[in-house]
Amino acid sequence: MAAAAPVILWYRNDLRRADHPALAAALETGHPVLPVFILDPEAPHAPGGASRWWLHHALAALGDTLAAAGTALILRRGPAVPTLVGLAREVGAVAVHAGQGIEPQARAQDTDAAAALAEAGIPFRRFRTHTLLPPDAARTGAGTGFAVYTPFARAAAALAAQLRPPQPAPAQIPAPARLPESDPLPSWRLLPTAPDWAQGLRETWTPGEAAAEARFARFRDTALAGYAAARDRPDLPATSRLSPHLHFGEISLSRLWHAIPPDHPGADKFRAELLWRDFALHQLWHHPELPERPLRAEFAAFPWREDPTALAAWRQGRTGIPLVDAGMRELWHTGWMHNRVRMVAASCLVKHLLIPWQVGAAWFHDTLVDADLAANSASWQWVAGCGADAAPYFRIFNPVLQGRKFDPGGAYIRRWVPELAALPDARIHAPWEAPRPPACYPAPIVDLAAGRARALAAFAALHR
């Protein structure tokens, strides 16, 4: 008897077994399932260094969990669509299942894959695996996408109430009788070699589906009740830190949405943050130019500055502004930065220094383990004042006031800027005001009041 032909499960940003509609539908066919991940080295917005580190370990973890269920993860490197179609022909696939692409590159891949597979007589089915809702499900009364978060969240929450509950991981996944050749994961060279800058990442993170579940359980049990009140405090372990797991799809938004009872004291705020993630994907779906161009057309003429010295100081956490430097050093060491501090650091770059938001977004893309194209682009446009639902141009975060409000005892500063550890709480957020500022810490690269005035003048002129 001839071996049964497989269904290919094309993994992209949904690296899990549980609550995976494309996998569930593949199992329902009764055919063997062949999980595949393709690394396209020429794809636009390819993963940066920190994301490549995470991807290596995420794929290793996915391979382990699939092996525990009785199958294997096949790795192939090359242009995504020709590689996928070639593999489908090679194994005689009866269908290809995948999560729906949201990013412009993934949407183009979906279109090209559907056409090429149809020519080969192989059905291509897509499923919602990366978002809470389909990216175009929430619509305004005029039938368009939303440009403002609050009405989007209202519409999306109403739709989310109708969602099916998440599905558990299948215990068994039947494998084809003969597996095709797979690239060895180390051959992809996703990990840094010399210098090995990933020590802090290894100390901070454990990628993979099991680790995502464990992290969520800890957050739910220890921090969720106080989330609304404490989530802006970088000195406290008050946030979930699930963002990299969500970016790689190691846990689904649906799983998180349904795992918290609506009457839980932290439910409303945490769900609102989940909807912010869908809102960013919603924006990218309706505005594929989001990573490169401002959504507000007038910002194409904004008088940005080139200042390589200031940019280098910002990247290195040597601006002389403690909260900004603490965040940038946390980012370099751990591949992550607290969200409140991200806003302050980004505001410093685009407003106090007038350096283009795209430059900051590119640095975050390379250094964040949760470097999500939609969330990163939408957030930088929000801070710069040029995106959908953007912060008004006159909103310029004062790093000193932000530090005193959200790191009142200076614990966050002392951890990441140890040069200032001996300063009293009253001086640590503005060491230049101390009678004897620490000689080992630089003076601010910009006067905050002067930088604010310069930014306000530039923004006001643009709006006139």
C-alpha positions as CSV (number, residue, x, y, z in Angstrom):
1,M,0.0,0.0,0.0
2,A,1.3,3.4,-1.0
3,A,2.2,5.7,1.9
4,A,-0.3,8.4,2.6
5,A,0.6,11.8,1.2
6,P,1.1,14.5,3.8
7,V,-0.3,18.0,4.5
8,I,2.5,20.5,4.9
9,L,2.1,22.8,7.9
10,W,4.1,25.9,7.0
11,Y,5.3,27.6,10.2
12,R,6.2,31.3,10.2
13,N,5.4,33.4,13.3
14,D,3.2,30.8,15.1
15,L,5.8,28.4,16.6
16,R,3.6,26.3,18.8
17,R,1.4,23.2,19.0
18,A,-1.4,24.4,21.2
19,D,-4.3,26.6,19.8
20,H,-3.0,26.3,16.2
21,P,-5.9,26.3,13.8
22,A,-3.8,25.4,10.8
23,L,-2.4,22.4,12.6
24,A,-5.8,21.4,13.9
25,A,-7.3,21.5,10.3
26,A,-4.3,19.5,9.0
27,L,-5.0,16.8,11.5
28,E,-8.7,16.7,10.6
29,T,-7.8,15.7,7.1
30,G,-6.6,12.3,8.4
31,H,-3.3,12.7,6.4
32,P,0.2,12.8,7.9
33,V,1.4,16.2,8.8
34,L,4.8,17.6,7.7
35,P,5.8,20.7,9.7
36,V,8.1,23.0,7.9
37,F,10.0,26.3,8.6
38,I,11.7,28.2,5.8
39,L,14.4,30.7,6.4
40,D,14.4,33.3,3.6
41,P,17.8,35.1,3.8
42,E,16.8,37.7,1.3
43,A,13.4,38.7,2.8
44,P,12.9,42.4,3.7
45,H,12.8,43.2,7.4
46,A,14.7,40.0,8.1
47,P,15.2,39.3,11.8
48,G,17.8,41.4,13.6
49,G,20.5,39.9,15.8
50,A,18.5,39.5,18.9
51,S,15.6,38.0,17.0
52,R,17.9,35.6,15.3
53,W,19.1,34.4,18.7
54,W,15.5,33.9,19.8
55,L,14.5,32.2,16.5
56,H,17.3,29.6,16.9
57,H,16.1,28.6,20.3
58,A,12.5,28.8,19.4
59,L,13.0,26.4,16.5
60,A,14.9,24.0,18.7
61,A,12.1,24.1,21.2
62,L,9.5,23.6,18.5
63,G,11.4,20.7,17.1
64,D,11.4,19.1,20.6
65,T,7.7,19.5,21.2
66,L,6.8,18.2,17.7
67,A,9.1,15.2,18.3
68,A,7.3,14.5,21.5
69,A,4.1,14.3,19.5
70,G,5.6,11.9,17.0
71,T,6.7,14.1,14.1
72,A,9.6,16.3,13.1
73,L,10.2,19.9,12.1
74,I,11.8,20.2,8.6
75,L,14.1,23.2,8.1
76,R,14.8,24.6,4.7
77,R,16.7,27.7,3.7
78,G,16.0,29.7,0.5
79,P,13.5,31.9,-1.2
80,A,10.3,31.1,0.7
81,V,7.8,30.4,-2.1
82,P,10.0,28.4,-4.5
83,T,11.4,26.4,-1.5
84,L,7.9,25.7,-0.2
85,V,6.5,24.7,-3.6
86,G,9.6,22.6,-4.4
87,L,9.1,20.7,-1.1
88,A,5.4,20.2,-1.7
89,R,6.2,18.6,-5.0
90,E,9.0,16.6,-3.5
91,V,6.8,14.9,-0.8
92,G,3.6,14.8,-3.0
93,A,1.7,17.1,-0.5
94,V,-2.1,17.0,-0.8
95,A,-2.3,20.5,0.7
96,V,-0.4,23.2,2.4
97,H,-1.7,24.9,5.6
98,A,-0.3,28.1,7.0
99,G,-1.2,31.0,9.3
100,Q,-2.4,34.1,7.5
101,G,0.4,36.5,6.7
102,I,-0.1,40.0,8.1
103,E,3.2,41.7,7.3
104,P,3.7,43.0,3.7
105,Q,6.3,40.3,3.0
106,A,4.1,37.5,4.4
107,R,1.1,38.8,2.5
108,A,3.1,38.8,-0.8
109,Q,4.3,35.3,0.0
110,D,0.7,34.2,0.6
111,T,-0.4,35.5,-2.8
112,D,2.6,34.0,-4.7
113,A,2.3,30.7,-2.8
114,A,-1.4,30.4,-3.6
115,A,-0.7,30.9,-7.3
116,A,2.3,28.6,-7.5
117,L,0.6,25.8,-5.5
118,A,-2.6,26.1,-7.5
119,E,-0.5,25.6,-10.7
120,A,0.8,22.4,-9.1
121,G,-2.7,21.3,-8.2
122,I,-2.1,21.7,-4.4
123,P,-4.6,23.6,-2.3
124,F,-3.3,26.4,0.0
125,R,-5.3,27.1,3.1
126,R,-4.7,29.9,5.5
127,F,-5.8,30.3,9.1
128,R,-5.7,33.0,11.8
129,T,-2.8,32.0,14.0
130,H,-1.1,35.2,14.9
131,T,-3.8,37.7,15.8
132,L,-6.7,37.8,18.1
133,L,-9.0,38.7,15.2
134,P,-8.6,38.7,11.5
135,P,-6.7,42.0,10.7
136,D,-9.6,43.5,8.8
137,A,-12.4,42.2,11.0
138,A,-12.9,45.5,13.0
139,R,-14.3,48.2,10.7
140,T,-15.6,51.7,11.1
141,G,-19.2,52.6,10.2
142,A,-17.8,53.6,6.8
143,G,-16.3,50.2,6.3
144,T,-12.7,51.3,6.6
145,G,-9.9,50.5,9.1
146,F,-9.6,52.3,12.4
147,A,-7.1,55.1,12.9
148,V,-7.8,55.6,16.6
149,Y,-7.3,52.9,19.2
150,T,-10.3,53.5,21.5
151,P,-13.0,52.8,18.9
152,F,-11.0,50.0,17.5
153,A,-10.7,48.4,20.9
154,R,-14.4,48.8,21.5
155,A,-15.3,47.1,18.2
156,A,-12.6,44.4,18.6
157,A,-13.6,43.5,22.2
158,A,-17.2,43.0,21.0
159,L,-15.9,40.7,18.2
160,A,-13.5,38.9,20.6
161,A,-16.4,38.0,22.9
162,Q,-17.6,35.7,20.0
163,L,-14.3,33.9,19.6
164,R,-14.1,30.1,20.1
165,P,-12.1,29.0,23.1
166,P,-8.4,28.1,22.5
167,Q,-7.7,24.5,21.6
168,P,-5.3,22.3,23.5
169,A,-2.1,20.9,21.9
170,P,-2.7,17.6,20.1
171,A,-1.0,14.8,21.9
172,Q,-0.1,13.0,18.6
173,I,0.8,14.3,15.2
174,P,1.1,11.5,12.6
175,A,4.3,11.9,10.6
176,P,4.9,10.8,6.9
177,A,6.4,7.4,6.5
178,R,9.5,9.0,5.0
179,L,10.8,12.4,6.0
180,P,12.5,14.7,3.6
181,E,16.0,16.1,4.2
182,S,16.2,18.9,6.7
183,D,18.9,21.5,7.3
184,P,20.8,21.2,10.6
185,L,19.7,24.2,12.7
186,P,23.3,25.2,13.6
187,S,24.1,25.5,9.8
188,W,21.8,28.6,9.7
189,R,24.3,30.4,12.0
190,L,21.6,32.3,13.8
191,L,23.6,32.6,17.0
192,P,26.4,35.1,17.5
193,T,29.9,33.8,17.4
194,A,32.7,36.3,18.1
195,P,32.0,38.4,20.0
196,D,29.4,36.5,21.9
197,W,27.1,39.3,22.9
198,A,24.2,37.0,23.9
199,Q,25.1,36.3,27.5
200,G,22.5,38.6,28.9
201,L,19.8,37.1,26.6
202,R,20.7,33.6,27.9
203,E,20.4,34.8,31.5
204,T,17.1,36.5,30.9
205,W,15.1,34.3,28.5
206,T,14.0,30.8,27.8
207,P,12.3,30.7,24.3
208,G,9.7,28.2,23.4
209,E,6.1,27.2,24.0
210,A,6.6,25.6,27.4
211,A,8.5,28.6,28.6
212,A,5.8,31.0,27.4
213,E,3.1,29.0,29.3
214,A,5.3,29.1,32.4
215,R,5.9,32.8,32.2
216,F,2.2,33.5,31.7
217,A,1.3,31.4,34.7
218,R,3.8,33.3,36.9
219,F,2.5,36.6,35.8
220,R,-1.1,35.5,36.3
221,D,-0.4,34.3,39.8
222,T,1.9,37.0,41.0
223,A,1.5,40.3,39.2
224,L,-1.8,40.4,37.2
225,A,-3.9,41.6,40.1
226,G,-1.7,44.7,40.4
227,Y,-1.0,45.1,36.7
228,A,-3.1,48.2,36.1
229,A,-1.5,50.2,39.0
230,A,2.1,49.0,38.6
231,R,2.7,48.3,34.9
232,D,4.4,51.6,34.3
233,R,7.0,51.0,37.0
234,P,10.3,49.7,35.5
235,D,11.7,49.1,39.0
236,L,9.0,46.5,39.7
237,P,8.4,43.0,38.2
238,A,4.9,44.1,37.2
239,T,4.6,43.2,33.5
240,S,4.2,39.9,31.8
241,R,7.2,40.1,29.5
242,L,5.3,37.9,27.1
243,S,6.0,40.1,24.1
244,P,8.8,37.9,22.5
245,H,6.7,34.8,23.0
246,L,3.8,36.5,21.3
247,H,5.9,37.8,18.5
248,F,7.1,34.3,17.6
249,G,3.7,32.8,18.2
250,E,4.8,30.6,21.1
251,I,1.6,31.4,22.8
252,S,-1.6,32.7,21.2
253,L,-3.4,35.9,21.9
254,S,-6.6,33.8,22.1
255,R,-5.1,31.7,24.9
256,L,-4.3,34.8,26.9
257,W,-7.6,36.4,26.2
258,H,-9.6,33.4,27.5
259,A,-7.3,32.5,30.3
260,I,-8.3,35.4,32.5
261,P,-11.8,35.7,33.9
262,P,-13.4,39.1,32.9
263,D,-14.0,39.9,36.5
264,H,-10.3,39.5,37.5
265,P,-9.0,42.8,38.8
266,G,-6.3,42.9,36.2
267,A,-8.4,41.7,33.2
268,D,-9.5,44.9,31.7
269,K,-6.0,46.5,31.5
270,F,-4.3,43.4,30.4
271,R,-6.8,42.7,27.7
272,A,-6.5,46.4,26.6
273,E,-2.8,45.8,26.0
274,L,-3.5,42.6,24.0
275,L,-5.8,44.7,21.8
276,W,-3.0,47.3,21.3
277,R,-1.0,44.5,19.8
278,D,-3.9,43.7,17.4
279,F,-4.3,47.4,16.7
280,A,-0.7,47.6,15.5
281,L,-1.3,44.6,13.2
282,H,-4.5,46.2,12.0
283,Q,-2.6,49.4,11.1
284,L,0.1,47.4,9.2
285,W,-2.6,45.5,7.3
286,H,-4.3,48.7,6.2
287,H,-1.0,50.7,5.8
288,P,1.8,48.4,4.5
289,E,4.0,51.4,4.2
290,L,4.0,51.8,8.0
291,P,7.6,50.7,8.6
292,E,9.1,53.2,6.2
293,R,6.8,56.2,5.7
294,P,4.9,58.5,8.1
295,L,1.1,58.0,8.0
296,R,0.7,61.7,8.3
297,A,1.9,63.0,4.9
298,E,3.1,66.4,6.2
299,F,5.8,64.7,8.2
300,A,7.6,63.8,5.0
301,A,8.9,67.4,5.1
302,F,10.0,67.4,8.8
303,P,13.4,68.9,9.4
304,W,15.1,65.9,10.9
305,R,18.8,66.2,11.9
306,E,21.8,63.9,11.2
307,D,23.9,63.7,14.4
308,P,26.1,60.5,14.4
309,T,27.7,61.4,17.7
310,A,24.4,61.8,19.5
311,L,23.0,58.7,17.9
312,A,25.9,56.6,19.1
313,A,25.5,58.0,22.6
314,W,21.8,57.1,22.6
315,R,22.5,53.6,21.3
316,Q,25.2,53.0,23.9
317,G,23.3,54.4,26.9
318,R,25.7,57.3,27.3
319,T,23.4,60.3,26.8
320,G,24.0,61.6,30.3
321,I,20.2,61.3,30.9
322,P,19.8,58.4,33.4
323,L,16.4,57.0,32.6
324,V,17.2,56.9,28.8
325,D,20.6,55.4,29.5
326,A,19.2,52.8,31.8
327,G,16.7,51.7,29.2
328,M,19.2,51.5,26.4
329,R,21.6,49.4,28.6
330,E,18.7,47.1,29.6
331,L,18.0,46.7,25.9
332,W,21.5,45.8,25.0
333,H,21.9,43.4,27.8
334,T,18.6,41.6,27.8
335,G,17.1,42.3,24.3
336,W,14.1,43.9,26.0
337,M,13.1,47.3,27.5
338,H,10.3,48.2,29.8
339,N,7.5,49.9,27.8
340,R,7.4,53.1,29.8
341,V,11.1,53.5,29.3
342,R,10.8,52.7,25.6
343,M,8.5,55.7,25.2
344,V,10.9,57.9,27.0
345,A,14.0,56.7,25.1
346,A,12.2,57.0,21.8
347,S,10.9,60.5,22.7
348,C,14.4,61.6,23.5
349,L,15.7,60.5,20.1
350,V,13.0,61.9,17.9
351,K,12.1,65.1,19.9
352,H,15.0,66.2,22.1
353,L,17.6,65.1,19.4
354,L,15.4,65.4,16.3
355,I,16.8,62.2,14.8
356,P,14.4,60.4,12.5
357,W,12.1,57.8,14.0
358,Q,13.1,55.3,11.3
359,V,16.6,55.3,12.7
360,G,15.4,54.4,16.2
361,A,13.0,51.8,14.8
362,A,15.9,50.1,12.9
363,W,18.0,50.0,16.1
364,F,15.1,48.4,18.1
365,H,14.5,46.0,15.2
366,D,18.1,44.7,15.6
367,T,18.3,44.7,19.4
368,L,14.9,43.6,20.6
369,V,14.0,40.0,21.1
370,D,10.3,41.1,20.6
371,A,11.1,43.1,17.4
372,D,7.6,42.9,15.9
373,L,7.4,44.9,12.7
374,A,3.9,46.2,13.3
375,A,4.3,47.0,17.0
376,N,7.7,48.6,16.6
377,S,6.7,50.7,13.6
378,A,3.4,51.8,15.0
379,S,5.0,52.7,18.4
380,W,7.7,54.8,16.9
381,Q,5.2,56.6,14.7
382,W,3.1,57.2,17.8
383,V,6.0,58.8,19.7
384,A,7.0,60.8,16.7
385,G,3.5,62.2,16.3
386,C,3.2,61.1,12.7
387,G,1.2,57.9,12.9
388,A,-2.4,56.7,13.5
389,D,-3.6,57.7,16.9
390,A,-0.3,59.5,17.5
391,A,0.8,61.4,20.5
392,P,0.4,65.1,19.8
393,Y,3.5,66.9,18.7
394,F,3.7,69.0,21.9
395,R,3.8,65.8,24.0
396,I,7.5,65.5,24.8
397,F,8.4,63.1,27.6
398,N,10.6,64.7,30.3
399,P,13.0,61.9,31.3
400,V,13.7,63.5,34.7
401,L,10.0,63.8,35.6
402,Q,9.2,60.4,34.2
403,G,12.0,58.8,36.3
404,R,10.9,60.5,39.5
405,K,7.3,59.4,38.9
406,F,7.9,55.8,37.8
407,D,11.2,54.9,39.4
408,P,10.8,57.0,42.6
409,G,13.5,55.2,44.6
410,G,15.9,55.0,41.7
411,A,16.2,51.2,41.8
412,Y,15.9,50.9,38.0
413,I,18.6,53.5,37.5
414,R,20.9,52.0,40.1
415,R,20.6,48.5,38.4
416,W,21.5,49.7,34.9
417,V,23.6,52.8,35.5
418,P,25.7,51.7,38.5
419,E,27.9,54.8,38.1
420,L,25.0,56.7,39.8
421,A,24.3,54.2,42.5
422,A,25.7,56.3,45.3
423,L,23.6,59.4,44.5
424,P,20.6,60.1,46.8
425,D,17.1,59.5,45.4
426,A,16.5,63.2,45.0
427,R,19.5,63.5,42.6
428,I,19.7,60.2,40.8
429,H,17.4,61.2,37.9
430,A,19.2,64.5,37.3
431,P,22.8,64.0,38.4
432,W,24.0,67.3,36.9
433,E,22.0,69.0,39.7
434,A,24.1,67.2,42.4
435,P,26.8,69.4,44.2
436,R,29.4,66.9,42.9
437,P,28.2,65.0,39.8
438,P,29.9,61.7,39.3
439,A,33.0,62.2,37.2
440,C,32.5,58.8,35.6
441,Y,29.1,59.6,34.1
442,P,28.8,61.9,31.1
443,A,27.1,65.3,31.1
444,P,23.8,65.4,29.1
445,I,24.3,65.5,25.4
446,V,21.3,67.9,25.1
447,D,19.9,70.4,27.5
448,L,16.4,69.1,28.0
449,A,14.7,72.5,28.1
450,A,16.5,73.7,25.0
451,G,15.9,70.4,23.2
452,R,12.2,70.6,24.0
453,A,12.0,74.2,22.7
454,R,13.8,73.3,19.5
455,A,11.4,70.4,18.9
456,L,8.3,72.4,19.6
457,A,9.5,75.1,17.1
458,A,10.1,72.5,14.4
459,F,6.8,70.7,15.0
460,A,4.8,74.0,15.2
461,A,6.4,75.2,11.9
462,L,5.5,71.9,10.2
463,H,1.9,72.2,11.4
464,R,1.6,75.8,10.2
